[in-house]
Amino acid sequence: MFEGNVRRGNILGTQYLQEQKVALVFVSTNKSDKDYSPSTLYQDYAISERQFHWQSKHDVRIQSNDGQRIIHQRENGWKYLLFVRDRKRDEFGFTNAYYFLGEMEYESSHGECPMNVIWNMKYDIPGNILELTMAV
């Protein structure tokens, strides 16, 4: 279905598939200082089973192409698909897999550099994943 610049082992942040108008959003909800730089310690978490808080890259402004693509997502036809994992690595040091949670629709945002975005989930976040991804 998707052809483009996403390759195995190269999954970071948001990947844009321009021709398909699809954004693949990859987040780890529990970040540790040793795995992330200060500029990538984003606050990404489930608010409820139907809403998710996500922070854009640290340099995204409201008036930028990325900011406008997000804010006007309904009008411009872009689909945002959310993939989450609790942590980058498991207790044995192996890389954790992402769970695909489905399509998101823009609800609201505030701030910039990074933008704080509230997404409405098309489908409920499953309970076991919701527990791992909710802000404490």
CYANA upper distance limits for C-alpha pairs under 8 A (distance plus 0.5 A):
  2 PHE  CA     17 LEU  CA      8.20
  2 PHE  CA     20 GLN  CA      8.09
  3 GLU  CA     17 LEU  CA      8.31
  4 GLY  CA     17 LEU  CA      6.75
  5 ASN  CA     15 GLN  CA      8.41
  5 ASN  CA     17 LEU  CA      7.84
  6 VAL  CA     10 ASN  CA      7.13
  6 VAL  CA     11 ILE  CA      7.54
  6 VAL  CA     15 GLN  CA      7.40
  7 ARG  CA     11 ILE  CA      7.74
 11 ILE  CA     15 GLN  CA      8.26
 11 ILE  CA     26 PHE  CA      7.74
 12 LEU  CA     26 PHE  CA      6.91
 13 GLY  CA     25 VAL  CA      6.53
 13 GLY  CA     26 PHE  CA      5.59
 13 GLY  CA     27 VAL  CA      6.95
 13 GLY  CA     57 LYS  CA      8.24
 14 THR  CA     23 ALA  CA      6.94
 14 THR  CA     24 LEU  CA      5.96
 14 THR  CA     25 VAL  CA      4.93
 14 THR  CA     26 PHE  CA      6.47
 15 GLN  CA     23 ALA  CA      6.15
 15 GLN  CA     24 LEU  CA      5.55
 15 GLN  CA     25 VAL  CA      7.09
 16 TYR  CA     21 LYS  CA      7.91
 16 TYR  CA     22 VAL  CA      6.55
 16 TYR  CA     23 ALA  CA      5.03
 16 TYR  CA     24 LEU  CA      6.90
 17 LEU  CA     21 LYS  CA      6.33
 17 LEU  CA     22 VAL  CA      5.68
 17 LEU  CA     23 ALA  CA      6.64
 17 LEU  CA     24 LEU  CA      8.40
 18 GLN  CA     22 VAL  CA      7.25
 21 LYS  CA     77 GLY  CA      7.41
 21 LYS  CA     78 TRP  CA      5.30
 21 LYS  CA     79 LYS  CA      6.86
 22 VAL  CA     78 TRP  CA      6.16
 22 VAL  CA     79 LYS  CA      5.31
 22 VAL  CA     80 TYR  CA      6.49
 22 VAL  CA     81 LEU  CA      7.91
 23 ALA  CA     78 TRP  CA      7.74
 23 ALA  CA     79 LYS  CA      6.61
 23 ALA  CA     80 TYR  CA      5.25
 23 ALA  CA     81 LEU  CA      6.67
 24 LEU  CA     80 TYR  CA      6.61
 24 LEU  CA     81 LEU  CA      5.55
 24 LEU  CA     82 LEU  CA      6.86
 24 LEU  CA     83 PHE  CA      7.87
 25 VAL  CA     80 TYR  CA      7.32
 25 VAL  CA     81 LEU  CA      6.37
 25 VAL  CA     82 LEU  CA      5.44
 25 VAL  CA     83 PHE  CA      6.44
 26 PHE  CA     82 LEU  CA      6.81
 26 PHE  CA     83 PHE  CA      5.32
 26 PHE  CA     84 VAL  CA      6.40
 26 PHE  CA     98 TYR  CA      8.11
 27 VAL  CA     44 ASP  CA      7.39
 27 VAL  CA     82 LEU  CA      8.38
 27 VAL  CA     83 PHE  CA      6.88
 27 VAL  CA     84 VAL  CA      5.46
 27 VAL  CA     85 ARG  CA      7.02
 28 SER  CA     44 ASP  CA      7.91
 28 SER  CA     84 VAL  CA      6.31
 28 SER  CA     85 ARG  CA      5.45
 28 SER  CA     86 ASP  CA      5.98
 28 SER  CA     87 ARG  CA      5.96
 28 SER  CA     88 LYS  CA      6.80
 29 THR  CA     43 GLN  CA      7.82
 29 THR  CA     44 ASP  CA      5.96
 29 THR  CA     45 TYR  CA      6.28
 29 THR  CA     84 VAL  CA      7.71
 29 THR  CA     85 ARG  CA      7.01
 29 THR  CA     86 ASP  CA      5.71
 29 THR  CA     87 ARG  CA      7.00
 29 THR  CA    132 LEU  CA      8.45
 29 THR  CA    133 THR  CA      6.19
 30 ASN  CA     86 ASP  CA      6.09
 30 ASN  CA     87 ARG  CA      5.77
 30 ASN  CA    133 THR  CA      8.19
 31 LYS  CA     35 ASP  CA      7.65
 31 LYS  CA     36 TYR  CA      7.46
 31 LYS  CA     41 LEU  CA      7.05
 31 LYS  CA     87 ARG  CA      6.85
 31 LYS  CA     88 LYS  CA      7.90
 32 SER  CA     36 TYR  CA      6.95
 33 ASP  CA     37 SER  CA      7.18
 33 ASP  CA     38 PRO  CA      8.00
 33 ASP  CA     41 LEU  CA      8.20
 35 ASP  CA     88 LYS  CA      8.14
 36 TYR  CA     40 THR  CA      6.37
 36 TYR  CA     41 LEU  CA      6.64
 37 SER  CA     41 LEU  CA      7.03
 39 SER  CA     58 HIS  CA      6.80
 40 THR  CA     57 LYS  CA      8.01
 40 THR  CA     58 HIS  CA      7.70
 42 TYR  CA     54 TRP  CA      8.27
 42 TYR  CA     55 GLN  CA      6.35
 42 TYR  CA     56 SER  CA      8.41
 43 GLN  CA     53 HIS  CA      8.11
 43 GLN  CA     54 TRP  CA      7.05
 43 GLN  CA     55 GLN  CA      6.60
 44 ASP  CA     52 PHE  CA      8.06
 44 ASP  CA     53 HIS  CA      6.02
 44 ASP  CA     54 TRP  CA      5.02
 44 ASP  CA     55 GLN  CA      6.64
 45 TYR  CA     52 PHE  CA      6.41
 45 TYR  CA     53 HIS  CA      5.83
 45 TYR  CA     54 TRP  CA      7.19
 45 TYR  CA    133 THR  CA      5.80
 45 TYR  CA    134 MET  CA      5.70
 45 TYR  CA    135 ALA  CA      6.09
 46 ALA  CA     51 GLN  CA      6.65
 46 ALA  CA     52 PHE  CA      4.83
 46 ALA  CA     53 HIS  CA      6.53
 46 ALA  CA    130 LEU  CA      7.05
 46 ALA  CA    133 THR  CA      5.94
 46 ALA  CA    134 MET  CA      5.01
 46 ALA  CA    135 ALA  CA      7.17
 47 ILE  CA     51 GLN  CA      5.83
 47 ILE  CA     52 PHE  CA      5.81
 47 ILE  CA     53 HIS  CA      6.94
 47 ILE  CA    134 MET  CA      6.63
 47 ILE  CA    135 ALA  CA      7.69
 48 SER  CA     52 PHE  CA      7.50
 48 SER  CA    125 ILE  CA      8.48
 48 SER  CA    130 LEU  CA      7.98
 48 SER  CA    134 MET  CA      7.96
 49 GLU  CA    121 MET  CA      8.39
 49 GLU  CA    124 ASP  CA      5.48
 49 GLU  CA    125 ILE  CA      5.27
 49 GLU  CA    126 PRO  CA      7.73
 49 GLU  CA    127 GLY  CA      8.14
 49 GLU  CA    130 LEU  CA      7.01
 50 ARG  CA    120 ASN  CA      6.24
 50 ARG  CA    121 MET  CA      5.42
 50 ARG  CA    122 LYS  CA      7.87
 50 ARG  CA    123 TYR  CA      7.33
 50 ARG  CA    124 ASP  CA      5.70
 50 ARG  CA    125 ILE  CA      7.01
 51 GLN  CA    118 ILE  CA      7.25
 51 GLN  CA    119 TRP  CA      6.08
 51 GLN  CA    120 ASN  CA      5.16
 51 GLN  CA    121 MET  CA      6.13
 52 PHE  CA    118 ILE  CA      6.26
 52 PHE  CA    119 TRP  CA      5.72
 52 PHE  CA    120 ASN  CA      7.11
 52 PHE  CA    121 MET  CA      7.67
 53 HIS  CA    116 ASN  CA      7.48
 53 HIS  CA    117 VAL  CA      6.24
 53 HIS  CA    118 ILE  CA      5.22
 53 HIS  CA    119 TRP  CA      6.94
 54 TRP  CA    116 ASN  CA      6.44
 54 TRP  CA    117 VAL  CA      5.73
 54 TRP  CA    118 ILE  CA      6.98
 54 TRP  CA    119 TRP  CA      8.13
 55 GLN  CA    114 PRO  CA      6.35
 55 GLN  CA    115 MET  CA      6.01
 55 GLN  CA    116 ASN  CA      5.20
 55 GLN  CA    117 VAL  CA      6.59
 56 SER  CA     60 VAL  CA      6.87
 56 SER  CA    113 CYS  CA      8.11
 56 SER  CA    114 PRO  CA      5.64
 56 SER  CA    115 MET  CA      5.76
 56 SER  CA    116 ASN  CA      7.27
 56 SER  CA    117 VAL  CA      8.09
 57 LYS  CA    113 CYS  CA      7.57
 57 LYS  CA    114 PRO  CA      6.11
 57 LYS  CA    115 MET  CA      8.18
 58 HIS  CA    112 GLU  CA      8.47
 58 HIS  CA    113 CYS  CA      5.12
 58 HIS  CA    114 PRO  CA      4.79
 58 HIS  CA    115 MET  CA      8.27
 59 ASP  CA    112 GLU  CA      8.18
 59 ASP  CA    113 CYS  CA      5.08
 59 ASP  CA    114 PRO  CA      6.47
 60 VAL  CA     64 SER  CA      7.04
 60 VAL  CA     66 ASP  CA      7.08
 60 VAL  CA     67 GLY  CA      6.68
 60 VAL  CA    112 GLU  CA      6.65
 60 VAL  CA    113 CYS  CA      5.51
 60 VAL  CA    114 PRO  CA      6.06
 60 VAL  CA    115 MET  CA      6.90
 61 ARG  CA     66 ASP  CA      8.23
 61 ARG  CA     67 GLY  CA      6.25
 61 ARG  CA    112 GLU  CA      5.40
 61 ARG  CA    113 CYS  CA      6.20
 61 ARG  CA    114 PRO  CA      7.60
 61 ARG  CA    115 MET  CA      7.29
 62 ILE  CA     66 ASP  CA      8.37
 62 ILE  CA     67 GLY  CA      5.00
 62 ILE  CA     68 GLN  CA      6.78
 62 ILE  CA    111 GLY  CA      8.35
 62 ILE  CA    112 GLU  CA      6.63
 62 ILE  CA    115 MET  CA      7.72
 63 GLN  CA     67 GLY  CA      6.38
 63 GLN  CA     68 GLN  CA      6.49
 64 SER  CA     68 GLN  CA      6.59
 65 ASN  CA     69 ARG  CA      6.50
 66 ASP  CA     70 ILE  CA      6.79
 67 GLY  CA     71 ILE  CA      6.71
 67 GLY  CA    115 MET  CA      8.19
 68 GLN  CA     72 HIS  CA      6.33
 68 GLN  CA     73 GLN  CA      8.47
 69 ARG  CA     73 GLN  CA      6.16
 69 ARG  CA     76 ASN  CA      7.70
 69 ARG  CA     78 TRP  CA      7.96
 70 ILE  CA    106 TYR  CA      7.42
 71 ILE  CA    106 TYR  CA      7.14
 71 ILE  CA    108 SER  CA      8.08
 71 ILE  CA    109 SER  CA      8.18
 72 HIS  CA     76 ASN  CA      6.57
 72 HIS  CA    106 TYR  CA      8.49
 73 GLN  CA     77 GLY  CA      6.51
 73 GLN  CA     78 TRP  CA      5.90
 73 GLN  CA     79 LYS  CA      7.80
 73 GLN  CA    105 GLU  CA      7.91
 73 GLN  CA    106 TYR  CA      7.03
 74 ARG  CA     78 TRP  CA      7.61
 74 ARG  CA    105 GLU  CA      7.90
 74 ARG  CA    106 TYR  CA      7.94
 79 LYS  CA    103 GLU  CA      7.28
 79 LYS  CA    104 MET  CA      7.79
 79 LYS  CA    105 GLU  CA      8.28
 80 TYR  CA    103 GLU  CA      6.18
 80 TYR  CA    104 MET  CA      5.95
 80 TYR  CA    105 GLU  CA      7.65
 81 LEU  CA    100 PHE  CA      8.26
 81 LEU  CA    101 LEU  CA      7.96
 81 LEU  CA    102 GLY  CA      5.92
 81 LEU  CA    103 GLU  CA      4.98
 81 LEU  CA    104 MET  CA      6.56
 82 LEU  CA    100 PHE  CA      6.56
 82 LEU  CA    101 LEU  CA      5.98
 82 LEU  CA    102 GLY  CA      6.14
 82 LEU  CA    103 GLU  CA      6.84
 82 LEU  CA    104 MET  CA      7.40
 83 PHE  CA     98 TYR  CA      6.09
 83 PHE  CA     99 TYR  CA      5.80
 83 PHE  CA    100 PHE  CA      4.92
 83 PHE  CA    101 LEU  CA      6.35
 83 PHE  CA    102 GLY  CA      8.09
 84 VAL  CA     98 TYR  CA      5.53
 84 VAL  CA     99 TYR  CA      5.71
 84 VAL  CA    100 PHE  CA      7.11
 84 VAL  CA    101 LEU  CA      7.75
 85 ARG  CA     96 ASN  CA      7.36
 85 ARG  CA     97 ALA  CA      7.01
 85 ARG  CA     98 TYR  CA      5.27
 85 ARG  CA     99 TYR  CA      6.63
 85 ARG  CA    133 THR  CA      8.26
 86 ASP  CA    132 LEU  CA      6.37
 86 ASP  CA    133 THR  CA      6.74
 87 ARG  CA     96 ASN  CA      7.24
 88 LYS  CA     95 THR  CA      6.31
 88 LYS  CA     96 ASN  CA      6.17
 89 ARG  CA     93 GLY  CA      5.80
 89 ARG  CA     94 PHE  CA      5.70
 89 ARG  CA     95 THR  CA      4.90
 89 ARG  CA     96 ASN  CA      5.70
 90 ASP  CA     94 PHE  CA      5.95
 90 ASP  CA     95 THR  CA      6.88
 90 ASP  CA     96 ASN  CA      6.46
101 LEU  CA    123 TYR  CA      8.11
101 LEU  CA    125 ILE  CA      6.90
102 GLY  CA    121 MET  CA      7.64
102 GLY  CA    122 LYS  CA      7.21
102 GLY  CA    123 TYR  CA      7.26
103 GLU  CA    121 MET  CA      6.72
103 GLU  CA    122 LYS  CA      6.08
103 GLU  CA    123 TYR  CA      8.18
104 MET  CA    119 TRP  CA      6.18
104 MET  CA    120 ASN  CA      6.00
104 MET  CA    121 MET  CA      5.13
104 MET  CA    122 LYS  CA      6.33
105 GLU  CA    119 TRP  CA      5.91
105 GLU  CA    120 ASN  CA      5.59
105 GLU  CA    121 MET  CA      6.94
105 GLU  CA    122 LYS  CA      7.72
106 TYR  CA    117 VAL  CA      8.00
106 TYR  CA    118 ILE  CA      7.06
106 TYR  CA    119 TRP  CA      5.31
106 TYR  CA    120 ASN  CA      6.83
107 GLU  CA    117 VAL  CA      8.07
107 GLU  CA    118 ILE  CA      5.97
107 GLU  CA    119 TRP  CA      5.76
107 GLU  CA    120 ASN  CA      6.59
108 SER  CA    117 VAL  CA      6.40
108 SER  CA    118 ILE  CA      5.76
108 SER  CA    119 TRP  CA      7.72
109 SER  CA    115 MET  CA      7.20
109 SER  CA    116 ASN  CA      5.82
109 SER  CA    117 VAL  CA      4.78
109 SER  CA    118 ILE  CA      6.50
110 HIS  CA    115 MET  CA      6.63
110 HIS  CA    116 ASN  CA      5.86
110 HIS  CA    117 VAL  CA      7.29
111 GLY  CA    115 MET  CA      5.61
111 GLY  CA    116 ASN  CA      6.58
112 GLU  CA    116 ASN  CA      7.55
121 MET  CA    125 ILE  CA      8.15
125 ILE  CA    129 ILE  CA      7.21
125 ILE  CA    130 LEU  CA      6.30
126 PRO  CA    130 LEU  CA      6.41
127 GLY  CA    131 GLU  CA      6.69
128 ASN  CA    132 LEU  CA      7.24
129 ILE  CA    133 THR  CA      6.67
130 LEU  CA    134 MET  CA      6.40
